[in-house]
């Protein structure tokens, strides 16, 4: 009898795990949880503080680190459609010392700087579609519609997975990479950092200053309440070298102006 009870309990546990492992529909409630987690309430900008590492592939050698911020503002369009005006900057740092890199083995280091991204999140029945617009002048491009974002309920928390399979023609040739974002929303978290986290992974070409090789990049982010809550070294760099990145674009008019720049 004891063996039967143990077997029954095991079956129930496996069924529960299987149920949790399955994607759930993007109902209005789930969609609104996504929006709240990703870009807040629209009253104030959100800031995602990020730290990561770059590894050579397939050797697995740690070759550089990263620190940065992804910031955004919510613009409501209709109940099931919102826009995110976004700006992001990621700085490469030395793998051992953590100092900001200006050159690497005599090659100049160009950090990642997006003056803007405009992202649309649209709920379509029980799914969500996304479009990302970026670039300026003759190089404006739209990535999407993305349809692979999935939502899962993990206890009281929500988990969103967003894989990206990138195969884009650019002025510098074809850009190919795989990226995956895992978003975690814990509604019972006491602080903003407790509530919202992201794990991001990328496989593709290494940054150009590292030479022609493949690399794996992994980055962990958490949301903070303001620009002043970011790492002091990053704040100092932005204020001294990239002042635009102290806040996200606040309007579609600002983005239109950035798109006209050459």
Residue pairs with C-beta under 8 A, 6 or more apart in sequence:
20 152
20 153
20 154
21 152
22 152
23 150
23 151
23 152
24 30
24 151
24 152
24 153
25 126
25 127
25 151
26 34
26 123
26 126
26 127
26 128
26 151
27 126
28 79
28 80
28 123
30 151
30 158
31 80
31 121
31 123
31 128
33 158
33 185
33 187
34 121
34 128
34 151
34 158
34 160
34 183
34 185
35 74
35 82
35 121
36 185
37 158
37 160
37 183
37 185
37 195
37 196
38 46
38 72
38 84
38 121
38 183
39 46
39 72
39 73
39 74
39 82
39 84
40 46
40 74
41 74
42 73
42 74
42 75
42 76
44 225
45 71
45 72
45 73
45 247
45 248
45 250
46 71
46 72
46 73
46 223
47 69
47 70
47 71
47 223
47 224
47 225
47 226
47 227
47 229
47 230
48 69
48 70
48 71
48 196
48 198
48 221
48 222
48 223
48 224
49 69
49 221
49 222
49 223
49 224
49 229
49 230
49 231
49 234
50 66
50 67
50 68
50 69
50 70
50 90
50 198
50 200
50 219
50 220
50 221
51 65
51 66
51 67
51 219
51 220
51 221
52 65
52 66
52 67
52 90
52 200
52 217
52 218
52 219
52 220
53 62
53 64
53 65
53 66
53 95
53 217
53 218
53 219
54 62
54 63
54 64
54 65
54 66
54 92
54 206
54 207
54 210
54 215
54 216
54 217
55 61
55 62
55 63
55 215
55 216
55 217
55 218
56 63
56 206
56 210
56 213
56 214
56 215
57 203
57 213
57 214
57 215
57 216
58 214
60 216
62 95
63 95
63 206
63 210
63 215
64 92
64 93
64 94
64 95
64 101
64 104
64 207
64 210
65 92
65 93
65 94
65 95
65 98
66 90
66 91
66 92
66 93
66 217
66 219
67 90
67 91
67 93
67 231
67 233
67 234
68 88
68 89
68 90
68 91
68 112
68 234
69 88
69 89
69 227
69 230
69 234
69 238
69 245
70 86
70 88
70 221
71 86
71 87
71 88
71 227
71 245
71 247
71 248
72 84
72 85
72 86
72 87
72 119
72 248
73 84
73 85
73 248
73 249
73 250
74 82
74 83
74 84
75 82
75 83
75 84
75 85
75 252
76 82
77 83
80 122
80 123
80 124
81 120
81 121
81 122
81 123
82 120
82 121
83 118
83 119
83 120
83 121
83 252
84 117
84 118
84 119
84 120
84 121
85 116
85 118
85 248
85 249
85 250
85 251
85 252
85 254
85 255
86 114
86 116
86 117
86 118
86 119
86 248
86 249
87 114
87 115
87 116
87 117
87 244
87 245
87 247
87 248
87 249
88 112
88 113
88 114
88 117
88 245
89 111
89 112
89 113
89 114
89 238
89 242
89 245
90 111
90 112
90 219
91 100
91 111
91 112
91 234
91 237
92 100
92 101
92 104
92 109
92 111
92 207
92 209
93 99
93 100
93 101
94 100
94 101
100 233
100 237
101 109
101 209
102 108
102 109
103 109
103 209
104 209
104 210
107 208
107 209
107 211
108 209
109 207
109 209
110 207
110 208
110 209
113 242
113 245
114 134
115 136
115 244
115 258
115 261
116 134
116 249
116 254
116 255
116 258
116 259
117 132
117 133
117 134
118 132
118 133
118 134
118 252
118 255
119 130
119 131
119 132
119 133
120 129
120 130
120 131
120 144
121 128
121 129
121 130
122 128
122 129
122 130
122 131
127 147
128 147
128 149
129 144
129 145
129 146
129 147
130 144
130 145
130 146
130 149
130 162
131 142
131 143
131 144
131 145
131 146
132 142
132 143
132 144
132 146
133 140
133 141
133 142
133 143
134 140
134 141
134 143
135 141
135 259
136 258
136 259
136 260
136 261
136 262
137 259
137 260
137 261
137 262
139 170
139 171
140 259
141 168
143 164
143 166
143 168
146 162
146 164
148 162
148 163
148 164
149 160
149 161
149 162
150 160
150 161
151 158
151 159
151 160
152 158
152 159
152 160
152 161
153 159
156 186
156 187
156 188
157 184
157 185
157 186
157 187
158 184
158 185
158 187
159 182
159 183
159 184
159 185
160 181
160 182
160 183
160 185
161 180
161 181
161 182
161 183
162 180
162 181
162 182
162 183
163 178
163 179
163 180
163 181
164 177
164 178
164 179
164 180
164 181
165 178
166 175
166 176
166 177
166 178
166 179
166 204
167 174
167 175
167 176
168 174
168 175
168 176
169 175
175 204
176 204
176 205
177 202
177 203
177 204
177 205
178 202
178 203
178 204
179 200
179 201
179 202
179 203
179 204
180 200
180 201
180 202
181 198
181 199
181 200
182 198
182 199
182 200
183 196
183 197
183 198
184 196
184 197
184 198
184 199
185 195
185 196
186 194
186 195
186 196
187 195
189 195
189 196
192 222
192 223
192 224
192 225
193 222
193 223
193 224
195 223
196 222
196 223
197 220
197 221
197 222
197 223
198 219
198 220
198 221
198 222
199 218
199 219
199 220
199 221
200 217
200 218
200 219
200 220
200 221
201 216
201 217
201 218
201 219
202 216
202 217
202 218
203 214
203 215
203 216
204 214
204 215
205 212
205 213
205 214
205 215
206 212
206 213
206 214
206 215
207 215
224 230
227 235
227 246
227 247
228 235
238 245
238 246
239 246
249 255
249 258
